[in-house]
Amino acid sequence: MRAPLNHFCFAAWLVFLCAGTTLAAETTARVEIIVSVRQQRMLVLADKRAVAIYPVSTSKYGTGDAPGRYGTPLGILSVREKIGDGAPLGAVFKSRRRTGEVLPPNARGRDPIVTRILWLDGEEPANRNSFARCIYIHGTPQEKMLGRPASYGCIRMRSRDVAELYDFTGRGTPVQIVIGNLPAFSADGRRLVASASR
């Protein structure tokens, strides 16, 4: 995994996770995703073991699921659709279709959805509008903004990170979005805390 350590330090296990491990393109493991709004980080689990952590950006408008408010929904969601198979890193999407344009990281004055889209569906009453609101995990060209809230409700990632996650993630993968911190893990990827802090 390629997540940088310069913006955060969770525990010794994070150093282990960030030492160069990448997600396998295919897995038979049960994959789960946890996103922390407080830490602006995403944790990926395979069979309950931590396998990757990435910097993300959630909404600059806070949390919530009300239409027209641009909040990031909280709770349990799942990946309902995957869009972007084979697209190059930086490929621009409009209305979930490729435009043919490809942007480099941090392209000036540009803020489209790029690279891959994991379209989320809410599994709870508090996030039931998520699919209709087009809440995605997606790539952003504004990579310098990652690590702080910057989106309009979606979860933004670096292009290389979302492409890696996309290949590792199937439809139906659970995605938990929490206000609090990510759960703690030991250096071998085993969870030390029973559940993520809400």
C-alpha positions in Angstrom: 0.0 0.0 0.0 1.2 3.5 -0.8 -0.5 5.8 1.7 1.9 8.5 3.0 2.6 8.9 6.7 3.3 12.6 6.7 -0.2 13.7 7.7 -1.0 11.1 10.4 0.3 8.4 12.7 -2.1 5.8 14.1 0.1 3.2 15.7 2.9 0.8 14.9 0.7 -1.3 12.7 0.3 1.5 10.2 4.0 1.6 9.6 3.8 -2.1 8.7 0.8 -1.5 6.4 2.5 1.3 4.6 5.7 -0.5 3.9 4.9 -1.3 0.3 2.0 -3.8 0.4 -0.4 -3.5 -2.4 -3.9 -5.0 -2.8 -4.1 -8.2 -4.9 -6.1 -7.7 -8.1 -8.4 -10.6 -7.2 -9.3 -12.1 -3.8 -11.6 -14.6 -2.3 -11.4 -12.9 1.0 -14.4 -11.0 2.5 -13.6 -7.4 1.9 -14.8 -4.5 4.1 -14.2 -0.8 3.8 -14.2 1.7 6.7 -14.0 5.5 6.2 -13.2 7.9 9.0 -14.5 11.4 8.6 -12.4 12.7 11.5 -9.1 11.2 10.2 -10.0 11.5 6.5 -8.7 8.0 6.0 -10.0 4.7 4.5 -9.2 1.3 5.9 -9.6 -1.8 3.8 -10.0 -5.2 5.5 -9.8 -8.7 4.0 -11.2 -11.4 6.3 -11.2 -8.9 9.2 -7.4 -8.1 8.7 -6.2 -4.7 7.8 -4.6 -4.8 4.4 -4.5 -1.1 3.2 -5.1 2.4 4.3 -5.6 5.4 2.1 -6.0 9.2 2.5 -9.4 10.4 1.3 -11.6 13.5 1.2 -15.2 13.5 2.5 -17.6 16.4 2.1 -16.6 20.0 2.9 -20.3 20.4 3.9 -20.1 17.8 6.7 -22.1 14.7 7.1 -25.7 13.8 6.3 -28.0 12.2 3.7 -30.5 15.0 2.9 -30.8 15.7 -0.8 -29.4 19.0 -1.8 -27.2 19.4 1.3 -24.0 17.7 -0.1 -23.2 15.9 3.1 -21.3 12.6 3.2 -23.8 9.9 4.5 -22.8 7.9 7.6 -23.5 4.3 8.5 -23.4 1.1 6.5 -23.5 1.3 2.7 -22.5 -1.1 0.0 -21.0 -1.0 -3.5 -23.9 -1.3 -5.9 -22.2 -0.4 -9.2 -18.6 -0.3 -10.5 -17.8 2.0 -13.4 -14.5 2.5 -15.2 -13.1 -0.9 -16.1 -9.8 -0.5 -18.0 -9.9 3.3 -18.0 -6.5 5.0 -17.8 -5.6 6.8 -14.6 -7.0 10.3 -14.8 -9.8 9.4 -17.3 -12.6 12.0 -16.9 -16.2 10.8 -16.3 -19.3 12.9 -16.7 -22.7 11.3 -15.8 -20.7 8.1 -15.3 -19.5 8.0 -18.9 -15.9 8.6 -20.1 -15.4 11.9 -22.0 -12.2 10.9 -23.6 -10.2 13.4 -21.6 -7.4 12.3 -19.3 -6.1 14.6 -16.5 -2.8 14.5 -14.6 -2.9 14.7 -10.8 -3.5 18.3 -9.5 -4.6 19.6 -12.9 -5.2 23.3 -12.4 -8.7 24.6 -12.2 -10.3 21.2 -12.8 -12.4 19.1 -10.4 -14.2 16.3 -12.3 -14.7 12.6 -11.3 -11.8 10.6 -12.7 -10.4 7.1 -13.0 -13.0 4.8 -11.3 -16.4 5.0 -9.7 -17.7 2.8 -6.9 -21.4 3.8 -6.6 -22.7 3.4 -3.1 -26.1 2.4 -1.9 -27.4 3.0 1.7 -28.3 0.0 3.8 -29.9 2.0 6.7 -32.7 4.5 7.0 -30.2 7.3 7.8 -28.4 6.8 4.4 -31.3 5.6 2.2 -30.8 8.5 -0.3 -27.2 7.7 -1.1 -27.7 5.9 -4.4 -30.2 8.5 -5.7 -27.7 11.2 -4.6 -24.9 9.6 -6.6 -22.6 9.1 -3.7 -19.4 7.5 -5.0 -16.0 6.5 -4.0 -14.1 8.0 -6.9 -10.8 9.4 -8.2 -10.0 13.1 -8.0 -7.4 15.2 -9.9 -7.2 17.4 -6.7 -4.9 15.0 -5.0 -3.3 17.7 -2.9 -6.6 18.2 -1.2 -6.8 14.6 0.1 -6.6 14.3 3.9 -9.1 17.1 4.5 -12.8 17.5 3.6 -13.1 18.8 0.1 -15.9 16.9 -1.7 -19.6 17.5 -2.4 -20.6 14.3 -0.5 -18.6 11.6 -2.2 -15.4 10.0 -1.0 -12.4 11.1 -3.1 -9.2 9.2 -3.6 -5.9 9.4 -5.6 -6.3 7.9 -9.0 -3.8 5.1 -8.4 -5.4 4.3 -5.0 -9.0 4.1 -6.3 -7.9 1.9 -9.3 -6.2 -0.5 -6.8 -9.3 -0.5 -4.6 -11.6 -1.0 -7.6 -9.8 -4.2 -8.7 -10.0 -5.5 -5.1 -13.6 -4.7 -4.5 -16.7 -6.5 -5.7 -20.3 -5.4 -5.9 -22.0 -5.7 -2.5 -18.8 -4.9 -0.6 -19.8 -3.2 2.7 -18.6 0.4 3.3 -18.9 1.8 6.8 -18.6 5.6 7.1 -18.0 6.7 10.7 -17.5 10.1 12.3 -14.8 8.9 14.7 -11.4 7.1 14.4 -10.6 4.0 12.5 -10.3 0.9 14.6 -6.8 0.0 15.9 -4.9 -3.0 14.5 -1.7 -4.8 15.5 1.3 -5.0 13.2 0.1 -8.3 11.7 -3.2 -6.7 10.7 -5.3 -8.1 13.5 -8.0 -5.8 15.0 -7.4 -4.6 18.6 -10.6 -2.7 18.9 -14.0 -4.4 18.4 -15.6 -1.8 16.2 -14.9 1.6 14.6 -15.8 4.6 16.8 -18.9 6.4 15.7 
